[in-house]
Amino acid sequence: MIEVIYALAGIGILFNFLGGIGLVRFPDVYTRLHAETKCTTFGSIFIVLAILLYELVNWSTNSWVMSFHSIIALIALIITNPAGAHAIARAAHRSGVHPKEAVVDSYEKVKR
């Protein structure tokens, strides 16, 4: 069972690491936002699953506290991460930062 916990934590760390690489390597703000929000959300889900499974295996009287806090943090992250990325992308577009290699720009026709 401990191998599954390590695998879940490793997958979560890998996705968070790949999001960091995407933040550095991608050319514009929109692709960087996409990489960072998708990877950190997905990586955080796996890390919280590893925490919950660890707490389930090593159950004690106070283990529900860490599980509860992890679930609340994950719910907050799942709600705020896409909303924050959308707000940043919209603000970047309104300030004149356009996608570098976009084929379709649906916000171009929206009045400011």
TASUL-V73490 format. One line per field, one symbol per residue. burial: # if it has 24 or more other ideal C-beta (glycine too) atoms within 12 Angstrom, else .. A space follows every 50 residues. Layout:
burial: ???
//
This chain:
burial: ....#..##.##..##..#..#......###################### #####...........#..#...#..#...#...#...#...#.....#. ............
//
